[in-house]
């Protein structure tokens, strides 16, 4: 027998199997076949295993318990669980080993419900007991299925049989099951009664707390584990670092990092990548880069972690630099890396780099991926390439609420409200339900173009979905939409019925009143807001100060200014600009100058407001000096600045200087003069008695002159008794507005002057 078995083994697996299949008689012994099955298990060849199963089945060996159990194990190991089940079903005698092998096999290969059903059948046979491995497999199945009820029942059975005290593996699996279900209290309960706890079970519990965002408790268990003499392994270190990241414990990260360096583990890929991730999440990008540079080997996970860290911290340029270095080192970006790269492009508004990444996406065949496609739509939308955004969306094989919302938001943000609403209708036609972000973008679009009917429809849809009760922000956007459309009564109605209000909703309503001339109502609401103990946001103060610029509210503005100062907000740029604008319009230039001097940072709006104030009060030299200081500080003038400068020239009759500024506007700063600039120049020339030049400028305007310019010329013609030119100016005014009564008065005076001159001439 030994000689026969040795010669059979010498043939090799394939030849031995072929020999078995060809040999009709005599049949090999059970012992020989068991030996052959064991050889098959070592090599794990599925085709040989299936041929052996067929041979044993045809020749009646399949039902033998010793051979059958080994065959079940072989078939499970090569992944043929269904054939293993067939062998089990045909066994004459199914012992504990048969049941346990098959239960663990089903679970191992993802047939979780089948494994649990088999366990329930086994439990009904009093003489059979599941093994520790079976219980562990069953608990894993419950964890994956999130079937905590059945898991608890198995737990109770384990306790009843006294297995928990003597089997650390079962205890560890129980802890893991409860953690995966989110039942940390039950996991702790099992953990606390375990007689022995390995580093694996400690780490399992610690990882559970980290996954639930309970970093402090996780770190306490790490310390307790060390006190009990258990040395952390690599996975424990990973969990500890993530726990530090959860709570921003940078000091503990540095301590763990030092320990890893001491143990020579800093360059290990898993630990190094985790360190990079945690440092990045804590905003310590230099440390993250330093760890990354010391990694012995890098992979896509490490690169992606570093790139995402830079993007999350707002260092988009560095992120894109890493993105390029990664590719030069031969790494091809995965989906997550590409998404981070596109976010970086959005952060710095780099359309060119976004197009390069898009081209790479197309080369790699990733453009059809819904996540990547949606990110591309978002990138193009935010980088003001809406045609490309629409094109990418059109090419997606499937679209979802994310991709549609990215396009709708892009159109809305760049002032294309009608296209945004068109896309919204198309999205709903495709049966895609809007999310809150979609509604926000659509309501903003309605507000921007005054689409009140669509706004009412969207409001009704929001109401049906119950979003006003659950999403505070959507109520604020609704108030803002109605206010921008001029329906202040509707804005107030929505606001008054909001279940929850905040500074944003109050500001939307106050801003709406200010925008439509309801300054008194705005200030009333501002006072009501404070009576109800809401803290105004900077934007609320800005709106309230704008309300005070109306005649008669300067005192209220000073009171708000005092409140702003008491809260230390006077130095904020937007608030400072609003205060300067208030004092300028109220003629309080000393107060405006005082606020100006206190600002830590100033922009073109700040400087222009002060220049405008000097111009309005006829203080041309102060206006011009302020301009020079502004340019010296590196702030360039804009169109509004030049309007104020021309106004200053007008008040002081400085024709040559005004012409110099008009030329600088075009040739020095590359602006095209607006109607306001030309009208100011015409008025100045008329006041200076240079009517011919004024008329010539009106004729040279690249667009239709407005009533302001014609009025200036008409007034000059009255003073100069220029009947013909005055009549021409009058006719143009009447074409623009036939109810312009001041023009009729001026023309009547010109007629009177002409008649008087004619009478004197006759006399």
C-alpha angles and dihedrals in degrees: 000000000000091000091049092048092049093050090049091051091049090060093069127236099283095046092043091053091048090049090052092050092049097044109087098178146052097033117221120254124259088248092056091048092049088052090050092049089053090053090050090052090056094055097035097208110166097201092054091045092053092046089050090050091052091048094050091046093051093048098045097248094115093083095056107110098219094044094038094055091050091048090051089053092048094050092048091050092054091046100254098127095155091057089047088055090052091053091048092050091052096049115118091211122027110197130184091272092056093052095044094047092051096044092052090043094055092048093045091056096045098260089128101157091047090053092050092047090051089051091053090053091048091051090061091062106081095202094058129081127187114238125238089258090053092051090048090050092048092050090051089051091052090048093053092045091044085230097151093163093062090039090056090050091053089046090055090050091051091051092047090054092047093237098131095069094055104033116066091180092061090047091051091050091049091052090049092049094052091046092052088052090050093245098134093162091059090045090054091047092056092042093053095055096046109114093210126026122194126202087260095061092042090052092046091057093044091050089052092057090047092052090052090052093248097132098158093056090046091055091048089057090049090056092046090050091053091048089055090055098253112143114221117241127211093276091051089053090050091052092046092052092048090050089055089050091052093059100028092244096165093166091059091046089057091049092051090045090054090050091052090050090050091052092046092243100118093097094051108116100229095045093040093050090049091050090051090050095048094045089049092049089050090052093248096130096160090057090046091052091046092055091045091053090055096052111120090215132011130207137181091275092057094045093046091048091054094045093048090048092055092048094048090051092050097252096127096156091056090046092055091045089055089046090057094044090051090056094046088056090058101260117136113215116250124213094273093048091050091051090052090048092053091048088054090052089052091049094058097028092240106164091169094057090044090055090050091053089046090054089051090049090054092049090053093047094242098123092094092057107111096220093048092043092051090049090051091051089050093048094050091044094052092043091055096249096123095159089060091045090054091045093053092049092049091054096051111110089218131016130204138185091275095057094043093046091051090057095043090050091049092054092045096048092052096047101259096128097158093054089047091055091045090054090047090056091047091051092053090046087060089056095250114145116224121242126215093270090053091053091048092053093045093050090049089051090051090051093048095055100028093246094164097163092055089044090055090050092051090046089055092049091050089051092051090052091050092233094140089066095048107029114058094185095059090060091056091051091050091052089049093048094052091045092052090049089054095247095128094160089057092045089052091046093053091044094050091052097047110123089214128024130193139175090278095057092044090050092049091055096043090047091051092055091048092049092055099043098264096129095148092051089047092055091045090055091046090056091046090052091055093045088057089053098248113150110231117235120225088260090055091055091048091054092046092050089051088054089054093057088078115099114279098022101089091108091053088051091054090051091052089047090055090051091049091051092049089055093048094242099120092097094059109111100227092047092044091051091050091051092050090048090050095051093043092053090046090051093244098134096162090057090046091051091049092054089045092055093050095055114106092203129027131192133191091276091057094051094042092052091055093045089050090052093053091045093051091052094049094251096136098160092054089049092051093046090050089053091054092050090049093054091044089057090054098254112134121215121245133204092280090053091055091048089056092047092051088048089053090050089049093055091050099037094239100157098166093048091049090053089049091053092047090053092046090051090060106029101028102041104019097240125141111230113247129220088265091059094047091046091052090051092048090050092049093049091048092050089049090053093247094130095154091057090046092053091046090052091051089053091049095051111123090221139033111297114241129230091266093065094043091048090053091051092044091052091049090050089054091054093044095043089234101160100175097047090041091054090050091051092047093052091052092049092051090050089058096042121002090190093060096127097179088060090055090051092050092048091048089054090050089051090049092051092048091049091049092050090048091050092050090049091051091047 
